[in-house]
Amino acid sequence: MRTGAFWADAERHLVRYGVEFTPEVIARAAGSFVFTEDGRRILDFTSGQMSAILGHCHPRIVATVRRQVAALDHLYSGMLSRPVIDLARRLAATLPAPLERTLLLSTGAESNEAALRMARLVTGRYEVVSFARSWHGMTQGAASATYSAGRKGYGPGAPGNFAIPVPGPHRPGAAPAGPASGWRRQLDAAFDLIDAQSTGSLAACLVEPILSSGGVIEPPPGYFAALHAKCRERGMLLILDEAQTGLCRTGTWYAFERDGVVPDILTLSKTLGAGLPLAAVVTSAEIEQEAHARGFLFFTTHVADPLVAAVGTTVLDVLAEEELDARARQLGALLRAGLEELAGRHRVVGDIRGRALLMGLELLTGREERQGADVLGARVTRRCLELGLHMNIVQLPGMGGVFRIAPPLTAGEGELALGLEILDQALGEACAAL
């Protein structure tokens, strides 16, 4: 129950922004857990907002913030500091050529806005293609390329935005993940429609390697190479949004490594700051030079801020020193095995998908009918919280409820086991109530 002065003040003074507030007052966090004011410990299976890949209040991050905020926190946006150059150099070292030029910003939406502005300026065009279940942010350009939510009631988006289907099973109109001929035909048909609608001004394709808010959907091997070829044929730039998949979460430093495709522009956020507001746009020297020659402008209050840049370098240090890409693969295998055991015991589990420590578990109330599971998902989520596990569920038309499971890369095997145990109990109680 949300009672007392805290919730009264929240109801009176806060603007609600699209999610139900968790009925707990969070006082602190550490590692894989958050702690409520009344002393409850809650296991965090979402890494905050899919961001705290090193867990909450990691001692190296805390030390960096204390040191940096006491020395240099914020500057005029035209001034440079060593933390900014250090992070840009270190990021380039983690990426394949020709990705070597970095713009440091604050949020994922902001990085996608900057990437789209750059692509439009460099190509001299304006049309953008994205997946039909995408999430790229809530600012104008990013929101116009976002199709999973938030499109109704706000008037027209930016002109020239087109959606293409997402390959994968269980979604209306989707091609199966295999064989390759299925998704290739779907991709060909999608771009036939794009070509028919385009005014001849195709600038960019902005997509996620794994659609997280779209239900943890991973296009099959070979898809992004084919998509890249479609872009090349039309003179479009390929922008990959790795807000949630970048920096070791999927078992490699970047999710695009699986496909052997290097984007023209890469956007990072969430995981780069490990929970602090840090984002980046990374591109080639050639594209950066052309953008600069044409007068590229993305001058923001917190561009190239030294405080969060220092944090970003610490994040890269910890990821490399502790080999957290390998750890994500190891823990991901344990997590998948545990989820598959749950699927064998609970008939409401319809699908398990994802990679390493970004997993999706889809709930269905009817396997054959692929019926949605809104009520069921809410019930399981609520019971998990009561038992001490925070879960996030995505519920989209045409799909069952999909739990996005993304614990910190620093989580222990015991913490994964605890989360699976609680989820098992919540699913069992939900099934019994059906």
C-alpha positions in Angstrom: 0.0 0.0 0.0 1.3 3.4 -0.9 0.4 5.3 2.2 2.1 8.0 4.3 3.6 11.5 3.6 6.1 10.2 1.0 3.5 8.8 -1.3 1.1 11.8 -0.7 3.9 14.1 -1.7 4.7 12.0 -4.8 1.1 12.0 -5.9 0.9 15.8 -5.3 4.2 16.9 -6.8 5.4 14.4 -9.5 4.6 14.2 -13.1 3.9 10.6 -14.0 6.0 9.6 -17.0 4.8 6.3 -18.3 5.5 3.6 -15.8 3.8 2.6 -12.5 6.0 3.5 -9.6 7.3 0.5 -7.7 5.5 0.6 -4.3 8.7 0.8 -2.3 10.8 3.7 -1.1 14.4 2.9 -2.1 17.0 4.1 0.4 20.3 2.7 -1.0 21.8 0.1 -3.3 24.9 -2.1 -3.4 26.0 -4.7 -5.9 23.1 -6.6 -7.2 20.6 -5.4 -4.6 18.6 -2.4 -3.7 17.4 -1.7 -0.2 14.1 -0.1 0.9 13.7 2.3 3.8 12.0 -0.4 5.8 15.0 -2.7 5.4 13.8 -5.0 2.6 16.5 -6.3 0.3 15.4 -6.6 -3.4 17.5 -8.4 -6.0 17.9 -6.2 -9.1 17.5 -8.3 -12.3 17.4 -5.2 -14.5 20.7 -3.4 -13.5 18.7 -0.3 -12.7 17.4 1.0 -16.0 19.4 -1.7 -17.9 22.5 0.3 -17.1 24.4 -0.6 -13.9 26.5 -3.3 -15.5 29.0 -3.2 -12.7 26.3 -3.4 -10.1 25.2 -0.5 -7.8 27.8 1.7 -6.1 30.8 -0.3 -7.5 33.8 0.8 -5.3 35.9 1.8 -8.3 33.1 4.0 -9.7 32.5 5.5 -6.2 36.3 6.3 -5.9 36.4 7.8 -9.4 33.4 10.1 -8.7 34.8 11.3 -5.4 38.2 12.0 -6.9 36.9 13.7 -10.1 34.1 15.8 -8.6 36.6 17.3 -6.1 38.9 18.2 -9.0 36.9 19.0 -12.1 33.2 18.3 -12.7 31.8 20.5 -15.5 33.2 22.9 -18.0 32.2 25.3 -20.8 31.3 23.0 -23.7 34.1 24.3 -25.8 36.8 23.4 -23.2 38.5 20.0 -23.2 40.0 18.0 -20.3 42.1 14.9 -20.0 39.3 12.6 -18.9 37.4 13.3 -22.2 40.5 12.6 -24.4 41.3 9.5 -22.3 37.9 8.0 -22.7 37.7 8.8 -26.5 41.1 7.1 -27.0 40.2 4.1 -24.9 36.8 3.7 -26.6 38.5 3.7 -30.0 40.9 0.9 -28.8 37.9 -1.4 -28.1 36.4 -0.9 -31.5 37.3 -2.1 -35.1 38.5 0.3 -37.7 37.4 2.8 -38.9 35.4 3.7 -35.7 37.7 6.2 -34.0 36.0 9.6 -33.5 33.8 10.1 -30.4 31.3 12.6 -29.2 30.5 12.4 -25.5 27.0 13.2 -24.4 24.5 12.4 -21.6 21.7 10.0 -22.7 20.8 7.4 -25.3 18.2 9.6 -26.9 20.7 12.4 -27.2 23.3 10.2 -28.8 20.7 8.9 -31.3 19.7 12.5 -32.1 23.3 13.4 -32.7 23.9 10.4 -34.9 20.8 11.1 -37.0 21.8 14.8 -37.4 25.2 13.7 -38.5 23.9 11.1 -41.0 21.4 13.6 -42.5 24.1 16.3 -42.8 26.7 14.0 -44.4 24.3 12.4 -46.9 22.3 15.5 -47.6 19.2 13.4 -47.1 16.6 13.0 -44.3 14.7 9.7 -44.5 15.3 7.1 -41.7 14.5 3.4 -41.5 14.1 1.6 -38.2 12.6 -1.7 -36.8 8.9 -1.8 -36.1 9.5 -2.6 -32.5 12.3 -0.2 -31.9 13.1 2.0 -28.9 15.7 4.8 -29.5 14.5 7.5 -27.1 11.9 10.1 -26.4 13.3 13.3 -28.1 12.0 14.3 -31.5 14.3 12.5 -33.9 14.8 9.4 -31.7 11.1 9.2 -30.9 10.2 9.4 -34.6 12.4 6.3 -35.1 10.8 4.6 -32.1 7.8 2.3 -32.8 7.4 0.1 -29.8 5.6 2.8 -27.7 4.8 6.4 -27.4 3.6 7.4 -30.8 -0.1 8.1 -30.2 -1.4 11.6 -29.3 1.7 13.7 -29.9 1.1 14.9 -33.5 3.4 14.2 -36.4 6.8 12.9 -35.9 9.8 14.0 -38.0 9.1 13.5 -41.7 10.6 10.6 -43.6 10.6 7.9 -41.0 9.8 4.3 -42.1 9.5 1.0 -40.2 10.5 -2.4 -41.4 9.4 -5.8 -39.8 11.5 -7.5 -37.2 12.6 -11.1 -38.1 11.7 -13.6 -35.5 9.0 -16.1 -34.6 5.7 -15.4 -32.8 5.0 -11.9 -34.1 2.3 -11.0 -36.6 3.7 -10.9 -40.1 7.2 -11.9 -39.0 9.3 -14.3 -40.9 10.7 -17.2 -38.9 14.3 -16.8 -37.7 15.3 -19.6 -40.0 15.7 -20.7 -42.7 17.6 -17.7 -44.1 15.3 -17.6 -47.2 12.4 -16.6 -45.0 13.9 -13.5 -43.4 15.7 -12.6 -46.7 12.4 -12.5 -48.5 10.9 -10.4 -45.7 13.9 -8.0 -45.9 13.6 -7.7 -49.7 9.9 -7.1 -49.4 10.4 -4.5 -46.7 12.9 -2.5 -48.8 10.7 -2.8 -51.9 8.1 -0.9 -49.8 10.7 1.6 -48.5 11.7 2.3 -52.1 8.1 2.8 -53.1 7.5 5.3 -50.3 10.9 7.1 -50.3 11.2 10.5 -52.0 14.7 9.5 -53.0 16.2 10.9 -49.8 17.2 7.8 -47.7 19.8 8.9 -45.2 20.2 6.2 -42.5 19.0 3.0 -41.0 18.9 3.2 -37.2 18.5 -0.2 -35.5 19.3 -2.2 -32.3 21.4 -5.4 -32.7 19.0 -6.9 -30.1 15.6 -5.2 -29.6 15.3 -5.0 -25.9 12.1 -2.9 -25.4 10.7 -4.7 -28.4 10.7 -7.9 -26.4 14.3 -9.1 -26.5 14.3 -10.1 -30.2 17.5 -11.0 -31.8 17.7 -11.1 -35.6 19.3 -14.2 -37.0 23.0 -14.5 -38.1 23.4 -13.0 -41.5 20.6 -10.5 -41.2 22.7 -7.4 -40.4 25.1 -8.2 -43.2 22.2 -8.2 -45.6 20.7 -5.1 -44.0 24.1 -3.4 -44.4 24.1 -4.3 -48.0 20.7 -2.8 -48.5 22.0 0.4 -47.0 25.1 0.5 -49.2 22.9 0.0 -52.3 21.0 3.1 -51.4 23.8 5.3 -50.1 22.4 5.1 -46.5 24.5 5.1 -43.4 24.0 2.2 -40.9 23.6 3.4 -37.3 23.7 0.7 -34.6 22.2 1.7 -31.2 24.0 -0.4 -28.6 22.6 1.4 -25.5 21.7 -1.9 -23.8 23.9 -4.4 -25.7 27.2 -2.6 -25.7 30.2 -3.2 -23.4 30.2 -6.9 -22.7 26.6 -7.5 -21.8 26.0 -9.9 -24.7 29.3 -11.8 -24.1 31.3 -9.7 -26.5 32.4 -6.1 -26.2 29.7 -5.1 -28.8 26.8 -7.1 -30.0 27.6 -6.3 -33.7 30.8 -8.4 -33.4 28.7 -11.6 -33.9 27.7 -10.5 -37.4 31.1 -9.2 -38.7 29.4 -5.9 -39.6 30.9 -2.5 -38.6 28.4 0.3 -38.5 29.0 3.7 -40.0 27.9 5.2 -36.7 27.7 3.6 -33.3 25.7 5.0 -30.4 26.4 4.0 -26.8 24.7 5.1 -23.5 23.4 3.2 -20.4 26.2 0.7 -20.0 29.0 3.2 -20.7 28.3 5.2 -17.6 27.3 2.1 -15.6 24.3 3.9 -14.3 25.6 7.5 -14.6 24.4 9.8 -17.5 27.0 9.2 -20.1 26.5 8.5 -23.8 28.7 8.5 -26.9 28.5 8.7 -30.7 31.4 6.9 -32.4 32.1 7.2 -36.1 34.9 7.2 -38.7 37.4 10.0 -39.4 36.0 10.2 -42.9 32.4 10.8 -41.7 33.5 13.1 -38.9 35.5 15.2 -41.4 32.6 15.5 -43.8 30.2 16.4 -41.0 32.6 19.1 -39.7 33.2 20.5 -43.2 29.4 20.9 -43.5 29.1 22.6 -40.2 27.9 19.9 -37.9 26.3 21.4 -34.7 25.4 19.4 -31.6 26.4 21.8 -28.8 24.8 20.8 -25.5 25.2 21.8 -21.9 26.9 18.6 -20.9 28.8 17.6 -24.0 32.3 16.4 -23.1 31.8 16.8 -19.3 34.9 15.6 -17.4 33.2 13.9 -14.4 31.2 11.3 -16.3 34.1 10.9 -18.8 36.3 9.8 -16.0 33.6 7.3 -14.9 33.5 5.9 -18.4 37.2 5.2 -18.4 36.9 3.4 -15.1 34.1 1.3 -16.5 36.3 0.3 -19.4 39.1 -0.5 -17.0 36.9 -2.8 -14.9 35.5 -4.5 -17.9 38.9 -5.3 -19.3 40.7 -6.1 -16.1 38.0 -8.5 -14.8 37.3 -9.9 -18.3 33.6 -9.3 -17.9 32.9 -10.3 -21.5 33.9 -13.9 -20.6 32.1 -13.6 -17.3 28.9 -12.5 -19.1 29.1 -15.6 -21.3 29.6 -17.9 -18.3 26.8 -16.4 -16.3 24.6 -16.2 -19.3 24.9 -19.9 -19.9 23.9 -20.6 -16.3 21.0 -18.1 -16.6 19.8 -19.7 -19.8 20.0 -23.2 -18.4 18.0 -22.1 -15.3 15.4 -20.4 -17.4 15.0 -23.5 -19.6 14.4 -25.6 -16.5 11.7 -23.1 -15.5 10.2 -23.5 -19.0 10.0 -27.2 -18.5 8.1 -26.8 -15.3 5.7 -24.0 -16.2 3.4 -24.2 -19.1 3.1 -20.4 -19.2 6.7 -20.0 -20.4 6.4 -19.7 -24.2 9.9 -18.8 -25.3 13.4 -18.0 -24.0 15.7 -15.9 -26.1 18.6 -13.4 -26.0 22.3 -13.5 -25.5 24.6 -13.9 -22.4 23.2 -11.5 -19.7 20.4 -10.0 -21.8 17.7 -12.6 -21.8 14.0 -12.6 -22.5 11.4 -15.0 -21.0 8.0 -14.8 -22.8 4.8 -15.6 -20.9 1.8 -16.9 -22.8 -1.6 -18.0 -21.6 -2.0 -20.2 -24.7 0.8 -21.8 -26.6 -1.1 -22.5 -29.8 -3.1 -19.2 -29.8 -0.1 -17.1 -28.7 -2.5 -15.2 -26.5 -1.2 -12.2 -24.7 -0.4 -12.4 -21.0 -0.9 -8.9 -19.6 -2.7 -10.0 -16.4 -0.4 -13.0 -15.9 2.7 -10.8 -16.4 1.5 -8.2 -13.9 0.7 -11.0 -11.4 4.1 -12.6 -11.7 5.9 -9.2 -11.5 4.1 -8.2 -8.4 4.7 -11.6 -6.7 8.4 -11.5 -7.6 8.7 -8.0 -5.9 6.9 -9.3 -2.8 9.4 -12.2 -2.6 12.4 -9.8 -3.1 13.1 -9.8 -6.9 12.7 -6.8 -9.2 11.7 -7.8 -12.7 10.8 -5.7 -15.8 8.1 -6.9 -18.2 7.5 -5.7 -21.7 4.0 -6.0 -23.0 3.3 -5.2 -26.6 0.3 -6.0 -28.9 0.7 -9.4 -30.6 3.1 -10.7 -28.0 2.9 -12.3 -24.6 4.5 -10.5 -21.7 8.3 -10.7 -22.0 10.5 -10.4 -19.0 13.8 -8.5 -19.8 16.4 -10.2 -17.5 19.6 -8.2 -17.3 21.5 -8.7 -14.0 24.8 -6.9 -13.5 27.9 -8.5 -15.1 29.3 -8.6 -11.6 26.5 -10.7 -10.2 27.4 -13.9 -8.4 26.2 -17.4 -9.3 24.3 -17.5 -6.0 22.5 -14.3 -6.9 21.4 -15.8 -10.2 20.2 -18.9 -8.4 18.2 -16.8 -5.9 16.6 -14.8 -8.7 15.6 -18.1 -10.6 14.3 -19.5 -7.3 12.0 -16.6 -6.7 10.9 -16.5 -10.3 10.1 -20.2 -10.1 7.9 -19.7 -7.1 6.1 -16.7 -8.6 5.4 -18.6 -11.8 4.2 -21.6 -9.9 1.7 -19.5 -7.9 0.6 -17.8 -11.1 0.0 -21.1 -12.9 -1.9 -22.4 -10.0 -4.2 -19.4 -10.2 -5.0 -19.8 -13.9 
